[in-house]
């Protein structure tokens, strides 16, 4: 039975959701029940250099206000901090805390475990083949971390 292109897109999204939901459930079991996918995207963007709300908003394709709200939640939970910029004392820079780094490490370990589970379900060769095919289709460009804003943006807004 042949599927449509829309079916393919939904299967890929379903695969992402299945992995993300299982990872969130496992993170909660490990004591991190306050982490959401958007927090992972934000912490990764901050770790990669998004050191203020404007830059985080750009990298996540959300408004500066939405980025600021996410930052406030991450600060409150101890996952990021604002430190004085060593080059400009008037400026505060965002940084992922040790706790935030631990959450990211735990998440990566969980995704490795979930990958292993998928390999047991469909076979290692099939999973590696699927990964190779997806890599060929997606190309070598970095995976963008702007999914939260991209999924929610209005059609009239610029990409």
C-alpha positions as CSV (number, residue, x, y, z in Angstrom):
1,X,0.0,0.0,0.0
2,X,1.4,3.3,-1.0
3,X,1.2,6.2,1.4
4,X,0.9,9.9,0.7
5,X,3.5,12.6,1.3
6,X,1.3,13.9,4.1
7,X,1.4,10.4,5.7
8,X,5.1,10.4,5.6
9,X,5.3,13.8,7.3
10,X,2.9,12.6,10.0
11,X,4.9,9.4,10.5
12,X,8.1,11.4,11.0
13,X,6.3,13.7,13.4
14,X,4.8,10.7,15.2
15,X,8.2,9.2,15.5
16,X,9.6,12.4,17.0
17,X,6.6,12.6,19.4
18,X,6.9,9.0,20.4
19,X,10.6,9.5,21.3
20,X,10.1,12.9,23.0
21,X,7.1,11.7,25.1
22,X,9.0,8.5,26.2
23,X,12.0,10.6,27.1
24,X,9.9,13.1,29.1
25,X,8.3,10.2,31.0
26,X,11.7,8.7,31.8
27,X,13.2,12.1,32.8
28,X,10.2,12.4,35.2
29,X,11.0,9.0,36.7
30,X,14.6,10.2,37.2
31,X,13.4,13.2,39.1
32,X,13.1,15.9,36.4
33,X,9.4,16.1,36.1
34,X,9.5,19.8,35.3
35,X,11.3,19.6,31.9
36,X,9.5,20.1,28.6
37,X,10.7,19.7,25.0
38,X,10.9,23.5,24.6
39,X,13.3,23.6,27.6
40,X,15.6,21.2,25.9
41,X,15.5,23.3,22.7
42,X,16.2,26.5,24.7
43,X,19.0,25.0,26.8
44,X,20.7,23.7,23.7
45,X,20.4,27.1,22.0
46,X,21.8,28.8,25.1
47,X,24.7,26.3,25.3
48,X,25.4,27.1,21.7
49,X,25.7,30.8,22.3
50,X,22.2,32.3,22.6
51,X,23.1,34.4,25.7
52,X,20.2,36.8,25.8
53,X,16.4,36.7,25.2
54,X,16.6,38.4,21.8
55,X,19.1,35.8,20.5
56,X,17.2,32.9,22.1
57,X,14.0,34.2,20.5
58,X,15.7,34.3,17.0
59,X,17.2,30.8,17.4
60,X,13.9,29.4,18.5
61,X,11.7,31.5,16.1
62,X,9.7,32.9,19.0
63,X,9.2,36.4,20.2
64,X,11.6,38.0,22.6
65,X,8.7,37.9,25.2
66,X,8.2,34.2,24.7
67,X,12.0,33.6,25.0
68,X,12.0,35.7,28.2
69,X,9.2,33.6,29.7
70,X,11.1,30.4,28.9
71,X,14.3,31.9,30.4
72,X,12.4,32.9,33.6
73,X,11.1,29.3,34.0
74,X,14.5,27.8,33.3
75,X,16.1,30.2,35.9
76,X,13.4,29.5,38.5
77,X,14.1,25.7,38.1
78,X,17.8,26.2,38.3
79,X,18.6,25.1,34.7
80,X,20.0,28.4,33.5
81,X,21.5,31.5,35.1
82,X,22.2,35.1,34.2
83,X,25.8,36.0,34.9
84,X,27.6,39.3,34.4
85,X,29.5,39.5,31.1
86,X,33.2,39.7,31.9
87,X,33.6,42.1,29.0
88,X,30.7,44.4,29.9
89,X,29.5,44.6,33.5
90,X,26.3,46.2,32.3
91,X,25.3,43.1,30.3
92,X,24.0,39.8,31.7
93,X,24.7,36.6,29.8
94,X,22.7,33.4,29.9
95,X,24.5,30.2,30.8
96,X,23.3,26.6,31.3
97,X,24.0,25.6,34.9
98,X,25.5,22.3,36.0
99,X,22.0,21.1,36.8
100,X,20.9,22.1,33.2
101,X,23.9,20.3,31.8
102,X,22.9,17.2,33.8
103,X,19.4,17.3,32.5
104,X,20.8,17.5,28.9
105,X,23.1,14.6,29.6
106,X,20.3,12.5,31.1
107,X,18.1,13.3,28.1
108,X,20.8,12.2,25.7
109,X,21.3,8.9,27.6
110,X,17.6,8.3,27.6
111,X,17.4,8.9,23.8
112,X,20.2,6.4,23.4
113,X,18.2,3.9,25.4
114,X,15.1,4.6,23.3
115,X,17.1,4.2,20.1
116,X,18.3,0.8,21.4
117,X,14.6,-0.1,22.2
118,X,13.7,0.7,18.6
119,X,16.6,-1.4,17.3
120,X,15.3,-4.3,19.3
121,X,11.8,-3.8,17.9
122,X,12.7,-3.5,14.2
123,X,16.3,-4.8,14.0
124,X,19.6,-3.0,14.2
125,X,20.1,-3.2,10.4
126,X,16.7,-1.7,9.7
127,X,17.1,1.1,12.1
128,X,20.6,1.9,10.8
129,X,19.2,1.8,7.3
130,X,16.3,4.2,8.2
131,X,18.9,6.6,9.8
132,X,21.0,6.5,6.7
133,X,18.1,7.2,4.5
134,X,16.9,10.0,6.7
135,X,20.4,11.5,6.7
136,X,20.5,11.3,2.9
137,X,17.1,13.0,2.6
138,X,17.7,15.7,5.3
139,X,21.2,16.5,4.1
140,X,24.2,17.7,6.1
141,X,22.8,21.0,7.4
142,X,22.6,21.4,11.1
143,X,19.2,20.5,12.6
144,X,17.5,23.7,13.5
145,X,16.4,24.3,17.0
146,X,13.6,26.7,16.1
147,X,10.9,24.0,16.0
148,X,8.8,25.5,18.8
149,X,8.3,28.8,17.0
150,X,8.2,27.3,13.6
151,X,5.3,25.0,14.5
152,X,3.3,27.9,16.0
153,X,4.1,30.7,13.6
154,X,1.4,32.4,11.6
155,X,1.5,32.1,7.8
156,X,1.9,35.9,7.4
157,X,5.0,36.0,9.5
158,X,8.4,35.7,7.9
159,X,10.3,32.4,8.3
